[in-house]
């Protein structure tokens, strides 16, 4: 995998940011509010897959 791919960077940084926001909001705001952020993980997985498809196109 080429980590210079911008889709990989967006996916990894987005997942890490979502995790940190979820962790912080679980203790500061409300545990149920942290559950609102969990659907974003599927978005980061999709962005990662798009990056994979851009790097490895079918022939």
Secondary structure, DSSP 8 states (H G I E B T S, - for coil): --TT-HHHHHHHHHHHHHHHHHHHHHHHT-HHHHGGGTTHHHHHHHHHHHHHHHHS---
